[in-house]
Amino acid sequence: MSNFVPYGVVRRRLTVIASAALVTALVFSATPASAHSPSNSRKERKHLRKRARSEVGTPYVYGGSSPSGFDCSGFTRWVFGRHGGSLPHSALGQFLLGKNARFKRIWKRQNLRVGDLVFHKTTSALVGHAGIYVGHGRFITATSSRGVRPQPLRDSYWGPRWVGGTRMPVVIRS
């Protein structure tokens, strides 16, 4: 009996292994567990909302992660980075952080708090879009058509694409 394994099988196995390694790296590259627990402070959430609102009007730039231009995950990463958080520059990577015990996963929109990350399925991937919940059924995100803008969670576009939310650990930096 031969030990021959077809190239296609080897390639699929390597792809699965590489994908698992990437997801693991994204999950464990976030803020250390000892740093802090999910934010429940009203003051912290207000600071996050203020920071997110300060970037409304910033243009969309694919791969952008600075006030000169953001994509959706670059925007959320930048806002949380200003508050002591560390996020991957990928909506899926940010969503997967919710599997970690120090982050709180939110499945129902009515359980969101200001400052929570929100996720939508806009591509064939599980999650293709990220934003920051700012209250009153709205979130701020960077879209390719409008740049950084507040958006309604339940309109005809975003409503059916809802995936979930994540409450992140936050530390206020002066």
URGI-V399843 format. One record per backbone hydrogen bond with DSSP energy under -0.5 kcal/mol. CO is the residue of the C=O (numbers start at 1). NH is the residue of the N-H. If there is no record, write none. Layout:
# URGI-V399843
co;nh
CO;NH
CO;NH
This chain:
# URGI-V399843
co;nh
6;9
6;10
7;11
8;12
9;13
10;14
11;15
12;16
13;17
14;18
15;19
16;20
17;21
18;22
19;23
20;24
21;25
22;26
23;27
24;28
25;29
26;29
27;30
32;35
32;36
37;170
41;45
42;46
43;47
44;48
45;49
46;50
47;51
48;52
49;53
50;54
51;55
52;55
53;56
55;58
58;148
59;70
61;64
64;71
66;69
69;66
70;61
71;75
72;76
73;77
74;78
75;79
76;80
77;81
78;82
79;82
80;83
80;85
81;84
83;171
86;31
88;90
90;94
91;95
92;96
93;97
94;97
95;98
96;99
97;100
100;103
103;105
104;167
106;165
108;111
109;112
113;116
116;133
117;166
118;131
119;163
119;164
120;122
120;128
120;129
129;120
131;118
132;140
133;115
135;138
137;153
138;134
138;135
139;151
140;132
141;143
141;149
143;147
147;143
147;149
148;57
149;141
151;139
152;155
155;159
158;161
158;162
159;162
161;121
164;119
165;106
166;117
166;168
167;104
168;39
